[in-house]
């Protein structure tokens, strides 16, 4: 158990170093072909990093919500839903846990690459206005407490997703760009 915690800590430190060195870059994560760790739920898998919302999309998301300051942490994991007789294929969803903002978003999976590459500003704004679960105030202990709400979630459900995201998900940190802006000298007035 101690070795796994040390490995996770080393990976997080390395990811932070990469993010700080490169401005706002996705953090390093376990490759998609990695074996799931002990205790991993087989319904969850590591998403392909190329299909995740890009840095520009996440920056637009944060700006739309008025939260561009400070390092923002995200975790992405794919959840394969149980088979449904009405649909021939098992449906998959991308769960985005905005760790810093304590919110959980559900996105269609696989994603449509064009949405994020063609207009990241619009994609980030659309993501910001999607329905999400508030992991601080929108979590209740039992199904009975939901009272038919579409905004409340059970603690068991939220904990399962966040736990699996930590185990098999892709961590992305958006670090504010602290490089000084380029300052060019002004031309001398014509005399």
C-alpha positions in Angstrom: 0.0 0.0 0.0 2.9 2.4 0.9 4.6 1.7 -2.4 1.4 2.5 -4.4 1.0 5.8 -2.5 4.7 6.7 -3.2 4.2 5.9 -6.9 1.1 8.1 -7.0 2.9 10.9 -5.3 5.9 10.7 -7.6 3.5 10.8 -10.6 1.7 13.9 -9.2 5.0 15.7 -8.6 6.2 14.9 -12.1 2.8 16.0 -13.6 3.1 19.3 -11.7 6.6 19.9 -13.0 5.4 19.3 -16.6 2.5 21.7 -16.2 4.6 24.4 -14.6 7.3 24.1 -17.3 4.9 24.1 -20.2 2.3 26.7 -19.0 -1.0 24.8 -19.1 -0.4 21.2 -20.3 -2.3 18.0 -19.5 -0.5 16.1 -16.8 1.2 12.8 -17.5 -1.0 9.8 -16.8 -0.9 6.0 -17.0 -1.0 4.8 -20.7 -4.4 3.5 -21.9 -3.0 0.0 -22.1 -2.1 -0.2 -18.4 -3.5 -2.9 -16.3 -6.1 -1.8 -13.9 -4.9 -1.5 -10.3 -6.2 -3.7 -7.5 -9.6 -2.6 -6.5 -10.4 -1.1 -9.9 -14.0 -1.4 -11.1 -14.1 -3.1 -14.5 -16.9 -0.7 -15.6 -14.3 2.1 -15.6 -11.3 2.6 -18.0 -8.7 5.2 -18.9 -9.8 7.5 -21.7 -7.7 8.2 -24.7 -6.0 11.5 -23.9 -6.4 12.7 -27.5 -10.2 12.7 -27.1 -10.4 14.6 -23.9 -11.3 18.3 -23.8 -8.1 20.2 -24.7 -6.4 22.9 -22.6 -8.1 25.7 -24.6 -11.5 24.1 -24.0 -10.8 23.8 -20.2 -9.5 27.4 -20.1 -12.6 28.6 -21.8 -14.7 26.5 -19.4 -12.9 28.1 -16.4 -13.2 31.7 -17.8 -16.9 31.2 -18.4 -17.4 30.2 -14.8 -15.2 33.1 -13.6 -12.5 30.7 -12.2 -9.4 31.2 -14.3 -7.2 32.0 -11.2 -5.0 29.4 -9.6 -4.2 25.9 -10.5 -7.3 23.9 -11.5 -7.4 20.1 -11.3 -9.5 17.8 -13.4 -9.8 14.0 -13.6 -11.4 12.1 -16.6 -12.5 8.5 -16.5 -14.7 6.5 -18.9 -17.6 4.6 -17.4 -19.2 1.7 -19.3 -22.9 1.5 -18.3 -24.6 -1.9 -17.8 -26.2 -3.4 -20.9 -29.7 -2.1 -21.8 -32.1 -4.3 -23.8 -33.3 -1.1 -25.7 -29.8 -0.4 -27.1 -27.6 -3.0 -28.8 -24.3 -1.4 -27.8 -23.2 -0.7 -24.2 -23.2 3.0 -23.7 -20.1 4.7 -22.4 -19.8 8.1 -20.7 -16.9 10.3 -19.9 -17.0 11.5 -16.3 -15.2 14.8 -15.7 -14.4 15.5 -12.1 -13.4 19.1 -11.6 -11.6 18.5 -8.4 -10.8 22.1 -7.6 -14.4 23.2 -8.2 -16.0 20.1 -6.5 -18.2 19.3 -9.4 -18.9 16.2 -11.5 -19.8 16.5 -15.2 -21.1 13.7 -17.5 -20.1 13.9 -21.2 -20.9 11.7 -24.2 -18.2 9.2 -25.1 -16.4 8.8 -27.5 -16.2 12.6 -27.9 -16.5 14.3 -31.2 -13.0 15.6 -31.8 -14.3 18.4 -34.1 -16.2 20.1 -31.2 -13.0 20.8 -29.3 -10.6 21.5 -32.2 -12.8 23.7 -34.4 -14.0 26.1 -31.7 -12.5 25.5 -28.3 -14.1 28.8 -26.9 -17.6 27.6 -27.7 -16.9 24.0 -26.5 -15.6 25.4 -23.2 -18.7 27.6 -22.8 -21.0 24.7 -23.6 -19.2 22.5 -21.1 -19.6 25.3 -18.4 -23.3 25.4 -18.9 -23.9 21.6 -18.8 -25.7 20.1 -15.8 -23.3 18.9 -13.1 -23.4 17.4 -9.7 -22.2 19.5 -6.8 -19.9 17.3 -4.8 -20.1 19.6 -1.7 -23.7 20.5 -1.3 -25.5 18.2 -3.7 -24.6 14.8 -2.2 -27.1 12.9 0.1 -26.6 9.7 2.0 -29.6 7.6 0.7 -31.8 7.2 -2.3 -34.7 8.2 -0.2 -33.2 11.6 0.3 -33.1 12.3 -3.4 -36.8 13.0 -3.5 -36.8 12.7 -7.3 -34.3 15.5 -7.6 -32.3 15.7 -10.8 -29.5 17.7 -9.2 -28.8 15.7 -6.0 -26.7 12.5 -6.1 -26.0 9.8 -3.6 -22.7 9.7 -1.7 -22.1 6.1 -2.8 -22.5 7.1 -6.5 -20.2 10.1 -6.2 -17.6 8.3 -4.2 -17.5 5.4 -6.7 -16.8 7.7 -9.6 -14.2 9.9 -7.8 -12.4 6.8 -6.5 -12.3 5.1 -9.9 -11.2 8.4 -11.5 -8.2 8.5 -9.1 -7.4 4.9 -9.8 -7.7 4.7 -13.6 -8.5 8.2 -14.8 -6.4 10.8 -16.5 -5.4 13.8 -14.3 -5.2 17.2 -16.0 -4.0 20.3 -14.2 -4.5 23.8 -15.7 -1.8 26.0 -14.4 -2.1 29.8 -15.0 0.5 31.2 -17.4 2.8 33.3 -15.2 5.3 34.3 -17.9 5.6 38.0 -18.4 3.9 39.5 -21.4 6.1 40.6 -24.2 6.6 44.4 -24.0 7.8 46.1 -27.2 9.2 49.6 -27.2 6.9 52.2 -28.6 8.0 53.9 -31.8 9.3 57.5 -31.4 6.8 60.2 -32.4 7.4 61.5 -35.9 9.1 64.8 -35.6 
